Structures are given as C-alpha cells and as structure tokens.
Amino acid sequence: MSGELTNARKKLAGVSSLLKQQKAMPAVQAVYDAVVAMLRGSLMKSEREEFQELLDSTVHILNGDKKLREDYPLIINYTHGEEKVLMEVLRELLKELQEKVSANAQDLLKAMEKRKRDILEQGQAQIEKGDVPEAHITFNQLIREFKDDTELRAEIADKFIKAGLYSEALSYLEDALAHDPNAIFLYNRIGIVLRKMQDFATAEKYYIKALQLNDKDEYLYFNCGRLYYDWKKWDKMAEAAKKAIKINPSFAEAEKMLKFANKKIG
C-alpha cells in the first residue's frame, strides 16, 4: 500500500477523535481525502475490501454524530464500489459546513458590532450626565475587548471632543496612535484637539508629521491653516492655504483662507 493510502487510513482512524472535539469540517475533510486517495491508488482486491470496510465504519461514525446531524440532517449513504458517489456527497457536505461556518462567523461579527454600539451608547449617556469617570471605565472595558481596533479609540475620542472634553479625547487619540503610528487621520485629529486646547506648538508638530506621511491632502493643509489662524501666524496660514489650493484649485474655503491671510499680512 502506498504512502498516500497509508496516510489516508490514518486520517480515517482520526475521524472519531475530531468529532469528539467538535471539529466536524476537518473530520469530513479527512474522509473526503481518504476516498480521493483510494480512487487514485492501485489497490489489490483484499486492500480495496479492507479500505471499503474502513469507509463503512467511518461513514457510520459520521452518521452517528449528533452535532453533525444538526448541521446536515441527511444520512450519508455508502455502497461498496460507489466511492465516487460518496465523494460527491462528502463534497456537498463540506460545502454545507463551510456555508454554516461563514454564516456563524457573520452572526458573531454582527453580535460583536451590536455589543460595541450598545457600550458606546452607554458611555455616551454617561458623558451627557457628567459622569466622566464612569464613562472612562465603560470605554476602557470596551477597548480591552477590542484591543486592536484603532477606529474604536478614535470614535471614543470623538465623543469627548463633542462634549468639549479635549484632554480626555487626547488620551484616547494618543493611545490609538501608539497602536497605529501610520494612521494619518489620527495626527490630524490630535492636531485639531490640541488647537482647541490652544497648545499650538504641539499641534503644529502633529500636522508636520501627518504631512510627512502624506503631502497630497489639501484638507491637512487647510486644517493646518486653521491652526495658524488661531495662532495668528499669518505667513504660515497663507503658505498652508497656497499648498491646499495647489492640490485642489477649486478649494473655495482655502481661497478664502488665503485672502484673509494676505489681508492680515498687508
């Protein structure tokens, strides 16, 4: 018996163990692979009969598995000599199991997203009540659950920004940036928060870093110009507006910014 067929026998022997571990798809895949190996191999009559008996036993194990029956209620029929028919049945079963896995994954994602939304709303309500420490506890719990979600941290920061709680927002944005140092939108968001906090010099550093990552974004230059407006640095404001207009000549707000800056410069 070839190495491939020997390996196929080992796979059949492991089907029961896989099912006990609730690994239905690997179990069915093992039987499918074994049937394919049998059809490809050159077996003597005695070897073929032995292999068919193994398939008989394994198919019986599949049919007797309660969890598999829930996912695929049809009985798997196998007649010696009709391995190709069995192979097609197993292929269909694998397809059904894959679809169920995909559906379950989608359901899980929806449930996780709903939980995220619910907890975000809870934290938002706590901010609105003025219970900021409790909001922090709620949001930090959510971050622990979704620790790799940079967008979530930024979304939490936005809730504090809207409430005028800029220091709190900044801490979440800096945490998000630590997880994703190349996220340009975070540099921009931090720049906006620092501008509102009137920490103009630090805000400028974040905008410069963002523009080092992407110097083709007219809105970055425009927001930088707004920083210079608050900072009353008219030369820099004009330069930022010019760069925004160079990228997007129809950027009307940047045109207004440039005219205003030039008027201030005199």
Summary of the structure (lengths in Angstrom):
residues: 266
radius of gyration: 31.6
end to end distance: 93.7
largest distance: 101.5
contacts: 787
relative contact order: 0.05
helix: 81%
strand: 0%
